[in-house]
Amino acid sequence: MPREFSHAIVVCVYIPPRAHAETACDIIHSTVSRLQTQHPDAFIAISGDFNHVTLDSILPDFHQFVSCPTRKNRTLDLLYTNVKEAYAATPLPPLGKSDHNLVLLTPHYKPKIQRQSTTTRSFRKWSPEAVDALRDCFESTDWNVLQDTHGEDIEGVTQCTTDYLNFCIDVVVPIRTVRCFPKNKPWITSDVKDILNRKKRAFKDGDRDELKRVQGELKVQLREANEEYRRKVEQKLQRNNMREVWDGMKTITGCKKKGSSTEEGDAGRANQLNLFFNRFDTPAPTASDCPLHTPITPMTSINTSDYRAPPPATPTDSSTPAPYPHGHFNPPPHRYGHFSPPPLHHHQGAGEQRAEETAPKESSGPGQSVSKDAQGLLC
């Protein structure tokens, strides 16, 4: 089974000719959805006698591969899979007295590891011996010969010295080019490959003792290679090289790339994102920082004589609203906000109380007295 599939699940279906199509589709859809939730990386195949039902509408991500008639001139036996171009169907004669034709399904799926091409990688293999040889080469070099030929030309001296250093490095530590196969893991070194080749030769020769000895050696070498690769990842983490660390972790865990979500843009876009995400770290502007700030002058007094009582309500059409509901005056809102005046404590005399008993109540007018406490509240 290809490595990209964690499981292989086959669902067998038989739908009677008189079965309700919608009910059958609901049952199949719920079963397949549950399997995909439990095993998201599994290969799922749905096959059987579907009669008058198809799954094209309820499972749009699945592909059907049987295109030839399976019973007379009708295609009743179908095969759905969640992999595109997985099989090719070939009709065959019926088996025995069956009235359904056989269908030969030939796998056409090519694993991802076979679809990836081999890459090459160039590197230098440094060793303590190579470092000592390079040090001896530099110590025995007459640097005045390289520098005197260019005189005061700094660019020429720099270029000549750099070329000479690269020449010495190429002679002492030459560049090696190797082929990298997609199935090779990064901790598979040349020493591990050498032991694997010896294991294959021992298996072909039938030497069980040699095979057992090489198998033990391979086990030890694999453990050392994994430990060495772990140390490399830790060193990258200590150097804060998070990109290489994350690439290594994805290689070890087999994390798949679902697609790039990188946001494209210039430096202006980056600055906008920085301002947005750092908006809570910026201190709030003070009153002196606001150019349009206008100080609010506190109110010292309110002249109650400016208020006029509304005229008494006259009977009008029911559709016309009263100018002031409930007969009370509502002063206009303050220009610096919604200002609500404090309640007025009105003291009535005996004459006014008797007039109130015989006449309807009227709204407060300018002739009413206001207590000193109310005036203090209004100031």
N, C-alpha and C positions, 0 to 999 in steps of 0.2 A: 504494500500500500504506500502511496506517496507520502512523504514526510509532512506535507502541508495539511493533511487530514488527520484529525485525532481519533476519529471513529468512522466506521462504515455501517450505516443503518439502512435496512431494507424494509419497506412497508408494503405488505401485500394487501390488495384491495379486491373485493368482489361486490359489485352493486347489482342487485336483481333488476330485471327489465322493468318491473312495475314499481320500483322504489322511488320515493320522492327525491328529486335531484337536489333541491336546496338543503334538505336535511342531511343527505349524504355528504354534500360539500362542507357543511358546517362541522360534521364529525371529523372529516379528513383534515380540515384546516386547524381545528383545535389540537388534534394529535400531532401534526407536523410542527405547529407553533411551540408546543411543549417540548418536543425533541430538540428543536433549534435553540430554545432557551437553555436546556440542560447541556447541550453539546454544540456550541456556536461554530466550531471548526470542523464539524463532522461532514462526511459525504453521505447524503440522503438520497435514496432511490425509492420511488413509488411505482409499483407495477401491479398489474392485474387486469381483470375484466371489468371495464368501466361501463359498457353498454352505451347508454344515452347521456352520460355525464362526462364533462371535461373540467379540468382544473386550471384552465388558462386565465380565468378571471379572479379566482381566489388565491392562486399562487403565481403571481406574475414573474417571480424570480426563478421559477423552475422551467426547465426546457424539456419538450417532448420529442422523442427520437423515432418512434414507429410511424413511418409514412406509408407503408404498404398495407393492403387489405389483409385482415386476419380471419374474417368469416365471410365467405362469398365476396361481395364487393364493398364491405363495410369494415372500417378499422375500429374494432371494439377493444382489443388488448393494447394498452398504452404503457409507456415507460417515461416517467418524469424524474429528472435529477436536478440538483442545484448547481451543476457544473455545465458550462456551455461546451459544446463539441466534445462530449464525453464518449459517445458511441455512434456507430453506424449500423443501421438495420438492414438485414438481408432476409427475404422471405424463404421459407422452406416448406416442404409438404407436411400435411398433418401427421401426427403420431397415432398409429393404430386406427381406431374408429372415431377419433375425435373430429368434430366439425370445425375446429379452429386450426388455422395454419400455425406452424412454428415460426419463430422469428429469431434469427441469429444476430446477437448484438456484439459487434467487435469493438473493443476499446480503442478509441482514438485519442484519448487524453495523454498529453505529454507532461510529465512532472515538471514543476518549476525549476528543479535543480538541473534538469537536462536542457531547459530552454535558456539558461544563463550561459554566457560565453566565458571562456577562460581568459583571465587577465594576467598581465605581467607586472612585476614589481622590482624595482632596482633599489639596492641598499649597499652599505659598506659594513662589513663585519669587523668591528674593532676588537682588539685583544691587547693584553699587556705587552706582548712581544711587538705588535705593530706600533704601539705608543712609544716604546723604547727606540725602535728603528727610526721613527719619524723625529724623535728628539736628537738622535745622533746625526741625522741628515741636516737639521737646522744648525746644530752646533758646528758642523764642519763647513758651513757655507760662509763665503767671504761676501758680506752684505755691502761692503764698500764698492765692489765691482758693479753691483746692480744699481746703486744709488748715484755713483759718480757720472755715469753715462748720461743722466738726465739733468744734471746740474741743479738749477733752482726751480725746475718744473715739478711742482708738487703733484699734479695730476699724473704725470708720467711716472714718477717714482711710485706712487700708490698703485697704478695699474701694473707696473712691472713686478712689484713685490707680491701682489695678489696672484698674478699668473704663476709665479714661481712657487708659491705656497700650494696652489691647486695641483701643480705638476708633481710636487713631492708627495702629496696625499694620494694622487692617482697611482704613483709608482709603488708606494708602500702598502696602501690599502685599496686595491682595485675595486671597482663597482661590479657587483654581481647582480645578474638578472635571473629571476625565477618565475615560473608560471604558478598562478594561484587558481585552484579549482574551486568552484562555488560550494562544494560539499566540505571543503577543508575548514576547520575551525582555527581561530587565530592562535591557539596554544599548541597546534600541531607543528612541531619544529622538524628540522631536517634529521635530527637524531631519532625522533619518533618514527619518521617515515622509513629510515634505514632498518629499524627493528621490525616494522611491519613487513618490509620486503623479505627479511630473513625468516619471518614467521610463515610467509606464503611459500618460500622455497622448502622449508622443513615439512610443510603440509604436503606439497607435491611429491617430495622424496619419500614420504611415509615414515619418517624418523620421529617416533613419538617422544623419545627422550629429549631430542633437540627441540621439538615443538613445545614441550612442557617447560624447558629451561628458558626459551625465548619468550614464552607467555608470561613467566614471572618477571623477566627483565622488562618487558613492555609495560607491565603494571606499575613497576617502580618508576619508569621513565615518564609515564603519563601523569603520575602524581607529582613528580618534580616539575613537569611542564605547566601543569595547572597552578602550582604554587608560584612559579616564576611569573606567569601572566597575572596572577593576583597582585603580586608586588608591583608590577608595572602600573596596574590600574590605581593602586594606592598612591604611588608616586605622582601620577597625574592629578589625583585628588588633592594631594598636598601642595602642588604647584598651582592650584585653582584653575586647572585646565578642564572646565566642566564639559566642554563639547566632546573631547575625546573620552572622558569618563562615561558620559551618557551613551556614546556610540558603543563603547565596550560593554556596558550593562545591557544594551539592547541585543548585542551579539550573544552574550552569555544566556540571557533569558529567552531568546527567540522572539523578541517583541517585533511585531509586524508594523510596517509603515502604512498607516491608513490614508495618508495623503498629507501634503504640506498645508499648514495653516498660517504661513508666514504673511504678515501684513506688509505690503509694499508701500513705499513712500520715501520722502526725502527728510532732511533734517527738520524742516518746519513741522512735518507730521509728528516726528518724534518729540519735538518740544511741546506740541499740543497735548500729546498723551502724558508727558511728564507733568504738565500743569494740571491736567485733569485728575491724575492719581495722587498728586501732592497737595490738592486744594485744602485738605484738612490739616496739613502740617503748617500752612501759612497763617500767621496771626491775623486776626480780624482787624480791619481798618478802624482807626479811632476817629473822633469827631473832627480833630484838626486835619486829618488826611482827606476829608471829603471836600472837594472844591465847591460843591453846590450846597453846602450845609448853611442853613440860615437859623440863627438862634431864635428860640420861641420866647416871646415876651409874656411873662405871666400876667394873668388878668387880676387887676386890683379891685375892680368893683363892677357891678352890673346895675345899670339904671333901669329899674322896673317900670319907669314911666314910658319907656320906649315901646313896651308891649301894649298892643291894643286888643281889646276883647273882640272876638268875631261877632258879626251881626247875628241876631237870633235867626234860627232856622225857620224857613218858611216852607209850608207844604208844597212840594213839587212832585214831579213825576217820580215814581219809585225807581226808575232806571238811573236818575241823577244822584250821585253820592253826595253825602253831606260834606261841607268844606272841612270840618274838624270832627272826627268821630267822638261820640260820647260828650260833646260840648266842651272839651278841654283844648287849650291852646298848646301846640307843640312848637317850640322855638326852632329856628333853622339850626342846622349843625354848625359847630364851630369850624372856623377855617383851618384849624390845626388838627382837626380830628372830630370825632363824634362827641360833642359835649352835652351832657345831661345835667341840667340845673338841679340843685338839691330841692327837696320838698319844702314848700312854704307852710309855715305854721300860722294859720289864719285864726284870729280871735274875733268872735262875733259878739255883738252886744245883744241886749234883751229885745230891742226894737227890731233888729235884723232877724232874730229868731222868730218873732211873731210874723214878720213879713214872709219868712220862708214857709210858714205853715199855710199861708193863704195864697202865695204866688209860686209859680214853678221856679225851679232852680235855674240860675243863670251862671254863665261862666265868670271867672274872676275878672274884675275890671280894675281900672287904675284907682278907683276910690277906696279900695280895700286897704286896710292897714297891714303892715308886715312887722313881725316882732323883731327885736334886736338880735335874738339868736339866729333867725333866718338871714338877717343882713350880714351877720358874721360868717355864716356859711357861704353866702354868695360872694364874699370878698376874697 
